[in-house]
């Protein structure tokens, strides 16, 4: 609770207006300079991965998500699916050796029309808009969730700072994925196991499907579970959704709970009408 309030206080005290907002003409050159610096980092090959055939694979985790969304235009969903399939060609079958670091953008590269990418929906500053490569966040969300169900370490991961839609048949805890934005917001994960792990991705007519496998059979499973889930209305009448996620280890055959370890604490501004919130809300006293 204290952690949530501290993060909300920081967010609401941050009234600084970025230089690129004052002078929008600077935005593109500033982004491109930052992207160039990131590309130079990738060239050092400290994210080296091996793409090879690995035998005796055992699934650690598998997961799926629907490709078509209730509120989307069909052409934007189709553009998103096209974008996801192009990215999958670069990601499916990647083997991450022990100590290796997976980088989403190092492998996917920059989405462009020339590469076949289409327009899809992207979330920018809490607003939905169309852009080339839109929809890749669904792929990064799936990958992040699956790796969260392993013991691998997240080197870089950012969740959306906005909660855009009310829950609608949600099957995983809120903010258990990761947003990406070429190449400034990346998803980087280190394989902390003593054996390699392989990333598998594919689409069906209606689903995005993925799994992570290893050469070693594990005697336990990991589930992501939510704790301390709250909606908080601040002194400025802004509503935030907050939760804490943890990895919970279960013995595979008995389903006995073994242990839990902390994962992420999330705070996101709610963008939809608070009437859509079906649980009690905590109010911060404006006089304190």
C-alpha positions in Angstrom: 0.0 0.0 0.0 2.8 2.5 0.9 4.6 1.6 -2.3 1.5 2.4 -4.3 1.0 5.7 -2.6 4.6 6.7 -3.1 4.5 5.9 -6.8 1.2 7.9 -7.2 2.8 10.8 -5.4 5.8 10.8 -7.7 3.5 10.6 -10.8 1.4 13.6 -9.7 4.3 15.7 -8.6 6.0 15.3 -11.9 4.7 18.4 -13.7 7.8 19.0 -15.8 6.9 19.4 -19.5 9.3 17.6 -21.7 11.3 19.7 -24.2 9.9 17.6 -27.1 6.4 18.5 -26.0 7.2 22.2 -25.9 8.9 21.9 -29.3 7.3 18.9 -31.2 9.6 19.5 -34.2 12.4 18.1 -32.0 10.6 14.8 -31.2 11.7 12.8 -34.3 15.4 13.7 -34.3 15.6 13.1 -30.5 14.0 9.7 -30.9 16.3 8.7 -33.8 19.4 9.7 -31.9 18.3 7.6 -28.9 17.6 4.7 -31.3 21.0 5.0 -32.9 22.6 4.7 -29.5 20.6 1.6 -28.7 21.5 0.1 -32.0 25.2 0.6 -31.2 24.6 -1.3 -27.9 23.1 -4.2 -29.8 26.1 -4.4 -32.1 28.3 -5.5 -29.2 26.5 -8.8 -29.3 26.1 -9.2 -25.6 22.6 -10.5 -26.4 23.9 -13.3 -28.5 21.5 -16.1 -29.1 21.8 -19.4 -30.9 19.2 -20.6 -33.3 19.6 -24.4 -33.6 17.7 -27.7 -33.3 17.6 -28.8 -29.7 16.4 -32.3 -28.8 14.4 -33.7 -25.9 12.3 -30.6 -25.3 10.1 -30.4 -22.2 7.5 -27.6 -21.9 8.0 -25.2 -19.0 5.0 -23.0 -19.9 2.6 -22.6 -22.7 0.0 -19.8 -23.2 -2.3 -18.2 -25.8 -4.3 -15.1 -26.4 -7.1 -14.2 -28.8 -6.1 -12.4 -32.0 -9.4 -10.6 -32.5 -10.5 -8.0 -30.0 -14.1 -7.0 -29.4 -13.5 -3.2 -29.8 -11.2 -3.2 -32.8 -11.8 -2.6 -36.4 -11.4 -5.8 -38.4 -8.8 -4.2 -40.7 -6.7 -3.2 -37.8 -6.9 -6.7 -36.3 -5.8 -8.1 -39.6 -2.9 -5.7 -39.8 -1.9 -6.6 -36.3 -2.0 -10.3 -37.2 0.2 -9.7 -40.2 2.7 -7.8 -38.1 2.8 -10.5 -35.4 3.4 -13.2 -38.1 6.3 -11.2 -39.5 7.9 -10.8 -36.1 7.3 -14.5 -35.3 9.5 -15.4 -38.3 12.4 -13.7 -36.5 11.6 -15.1 -33.0 10.2 -18.6 -33.3 12.8 -21.3 -32.4 15.3 -18.9 -30.8 17.5 -20.8 -28.2 18.7 -18.8 -25.2 21.8 -20.5 -23.7 22.5 -20.3 -20.0 23.4 -16.7 -19.1 22.2 -15.5 -22.5 20.0 -12.4 -22.8 17.0 -12.3 -25.1 16.1 -8.9 -26.6 12.8 -8.4 -28.4 14.0 -5.6 -30.7 17.4 -7.1 -31.4 15.7 -9.9 -33.2 12.6 -8.3 -34.6 14.2 -5.2 -35.9 12.4 -2.0 -36.9 8.9 -2.5 -38.2 8.5 -0.7 -41.6 6.1 -0.9 -44.6 9.0 -2.1 -46.7 9.3 -5.2 -44.6 5.6 -5.9 -45.1 4.3 -4.5 -41.8 0.8 -3.0 -41.8 -1.0 -0.4 -39.7 -2.3 -1.6 -36.3 -3.3 -0.1 -33.0 -0.7 1.3 -30.7 -1.1 2.9 -27.3 0.7 6.3 -27.0 0.4 8.5 -23.9 -2.8 6.8 -23.0 -4.3 7.2 -26.4 -5.0 4.6 -29.1 -3.8 5.4 -32.6 -2.9 3.7 -35.8 0.8 3.2 -36.7 3.0 0.8 -38.7 3.8 -2.4 -36.7 0.9 -1.8 -34.4 -0.2 -4.8 -32.3 3.3 -6.1 -31.6 2.6 -5.4 -27.9 0.3 -8.5 -27.9 3.3 -10.6 -28.9 5.6 -8.9 -26.3 2.9 -9.4 -23.6 2.7 -13.1 -24.4 6.4 -13.5 -24.3 6.8 -11.6 -21.0 4.0 -13.5 -19.4 5.5 -16.9 -20.3 9.0 -15.9 -19.1 7.4 -14.6 -15.9 6.3 -18.2 -15.4 9.9 -19.3 -15.4 12.8 -18.5 -13.2 14.5 -16.3 -15.8 15.5 -12.7 -14.8 13.9 -9.6 -16.4 16.7 -7.2 -17.4 14.3 -4.7 -19.0 10.5 -4.7 -18.9 7.9 -1.9 -18.8 4.2 -2.3 -18.3 1.7 0.1 -19.8 1.3 3.2 -17.7 -2.4 3.4 -18.6 -5.2 0.9 -17.9 -7.2 1.5 -21.1 -10.1 -1.0 -21.0 -12.1 -2.5 -18.1 -11.6 -6.2 -17.6 -13.4 -8.3 -20.1 -12.8 -12.1 -19.6 -9.3 -11.5 -18.4 -7.5 -14.7 -17.9 -4.1 -13.4 -16.5 -3.5 -10.9 -13.8 -3.4 -7.2 -14.8 0.0 -5.8 -16.0 1.6 -9.3 -16.3 2.9 -8.5 -19.8 5.3 -5.9 -21.3 4.9 -3.0 -23.7 7.5 -2.3 -26.4 8.4 0.7 -28.6 11.2 0.4 -31.1 13.9 0.2 -29.8 13.6 2.6 -26.9 11.4 0.3 -24.8 12.6 -3.2 -25.1 11.9 -6.6 -23.5 15.1 -8.2 -22.3 15.3 -11.4 -20.3 18.3 -13.4 -19.0 18.3 -17.2 -18.9 19.3 -17.9 -15.3 18.9 -21.7 -15.7 21.9 -24.0 -16.2 20.4 -25.3 -19.4 19.2 -23.7 -22.6 15.6 -22.6 -23.2 13.8 -22.4 -26.5 11.0 -19.9 -27.5 8.2 -21.3 -29.6 5.6 -19.0 -31.3 2.8 -19.5 -33.8 -0.7 -18.2 -34.8 -3.9 -20.1 -35.6 -6.9 -18.7 -37.2 -8.0 -17.1 -33.9 -5.2 -17.4 -31.4 -1.6 -16.3 -30.8 0.1 -19.3 -29.1 3.5 -19.7 -27.5 5.6 -21.9 -25.2 9.0 -22.1 -23.6 10.7 -25.4 -23.5 14.0 -26.8 -22.0 16.2 -29.8 -22.3 15.7 -30.5 -18.6 12.4 -31.7 -17.1 11.4 -29.7 -14.1 9.5 -31.1 -11.1 7.6 -27.9 -10.4 5.4 -25.3 -12.2 5.3 -21.5 -11.7 2.1 -19.5 -11.7 1.8 -15.7 -11.7 -0.6 -14.7 -8.9 -1.9 -11.2 -7.9 -1.8 -9.7 -4.5 -2.9 -6.4 -3.0 -5.0 -5.4 -6.0 -6.5 -2.0 -5.5 -8.2 1.0 -7.3 -7.1 4.2 -5.7 -8.6 7.7 -6.3 -6.0 10.4 -5.7 -6.3 13.9 -4.3 -6.5 15.1 -7.9 -9.5 12.8 -8.6 -7.3 10.6 -10.8 -8.0 6.8 -10.5 -5.1 4.4 -10.5 -5.1 0.6 -10.7 -2.4 -1.0 -8.6 -1.3 -4.6 -8.0 1.6 -6.7 -6.9 2.5 -9.9 -8.8 4.5 -12.8 -7.5 5.8 -16.1 -8.8 4.2 -19.0 -7.0 6.0 -22.4 -7.2 3.9 -25.6 -7.1 5.1 -29.2 -7.1 4.0 -30.6 -10.4 2.4 -33.8 -9.3 0.9 -32.9 -5.9 0.1 -29.3 -6.8 1.5 -28.4 -3.3 2.6 -24.8 -2.9 6.3 -24.7 -2.4 7.2 -21.0 -2.2 6.6 -17.6 -3.7 9.0 -14.9 -4.8 8.1 -11.2 -5.6 8.0 -10.2 -9.3 6.5 -6.7 -10.1 4.6 -3.9 -8.5 2.4 -2.0 -11.0 0.6 1.3 -10.9 -1.4 2.5 -14.0 -3.8 5.4 -14.6 -7.3 4.3 -15.3 -8.5 5.7 -18.6 -12.1 4.4 -18.7 -15.2 5.6 -16.7 -14.8 4.7 -13.0 -18.4 3.4 -13.2 -17.0 0.4 -15.0 -15.0 -0.5 -11.9 -16.9 -3.3 -10.1 -14.8 -3.4 -6.8 -14.5 -1.0 -3.9 -12.2 2.0 -4.5 -9.8 3.5 -2.0 -9.9 7.3 -1.7 -6.9 9.4 -0.6 -8.1 12.2 1.7 -7.5 15.5 -0.2 -7.0 17.2 3.2 -4.0 15.1 4.3 
